[in-house]
Amino acid sequence: MSEFFHMGGYAFYVWTSYGLALLVLLANFLIPLNYERTLLRTLARKLRRKQRDNFESKA
């Protein structure tokens, strides 16, 4: 098992590559989710503001 983790002397490069790949995959998953949540909040805020302005102009 230790030979597997040591990888013939290339363990640092191999595990660093796996780590960076995992980091990029996580970023590719989390960044769009965060962007979508922010965008939906902004759109909801604009819709509430527009509805409030329309209600005030009718009154």
C-alpha positions as CSV (number, residue, x, y, z in Angstrom):
1,M,0.0,0.0,0.0
2,S,2.8,2.4,0.8
3,E,4.3,1.7,-2.7
4,F,0.9,2.8,-4.2
5,F,1.1,6.1,-2.3
6,H,4.8,6.6,-3.0
7,M,4.2,6.0,-6.8
8,G,7.9,5.3,-7.5
9,G,9.1,8.7,-6.4
10,Y,6.5,10.7,-8.3
11,A,3.9,10.8,-5.6
12,F,4.2,14.6,-5.0
13,Y,3.5,15.4,-8.7
14,V,0.8,12.8,-9.0
15,W,-1.1,13.7,-5.8
16,T,-0.7,17.4,-6.5
17,S,-2.2,16.8,-10.0
18,Y,-5.1,14.9,-8.5
19,G,-5.6,17.7,-5.9
20,L,-5.6,20.4,-8.5
21,A,-8.0,18.5,-10.7
22,L,-10.4,18.0,-7.8
23,L,-10.1,21.7,-7.0
24,V,-11.0,22.7,-10.5
25,L,-13.9,20.3,-10.7
26,L,-15.3,21.7,-7.4
27,A,-14.8,25.3,-8.6
28,N,-16.6,24.4,-11.9
29,F,-19.5,23.1,-9.8
30,L,-19.7,25.7,-7.0
31,I,-19.1,29.0,-8.9
32,P,-22.1,28.7,-11.3
33,L,-24.3,27.7,-8.3
34,N,-23.2,30.9,-6.5
35,Y,-23.7,33.0,-9.6
36,E,-27.2,31.6,-10.1
37,R,-28.2,32.2,-6.5
38,T,-26.9,35.8,-6.7
39,L,-28.7,36.4,-10.0
40,L,-32.0,35.0,-8.7
41,R,-31.8,37.3,-5.6
42,T,-31.1,40.3,-7.8
43,L,-34.0,39.5,-10.2
44,A,-36.4,39.0,-7.2
45,R,-35.3,42.3,-5.7
46,K,-35.9,44.1,-9.1
47,L,-39.3,42.4,-9.5
48,R,-40.3,43.5,-6.0
49,R,-39.1,47.0,-6.7
50,K,-41.1,47.1,-10.0
51,Q,-44.2,45.8,-8.3
52,R,-43.9,48.3,-5.5
53,D,-43.4,51.2,-8.0
54,N,-46.4,50.1,-10.1
55,F,-48.6,49.8,-6.9
56,E,-47.5,53.3,-5.8
57,S,-48.1,54.9,-9.2
58,K,-51.7,53.5,-9.2
59,A,-52.5,54.7,-5.7
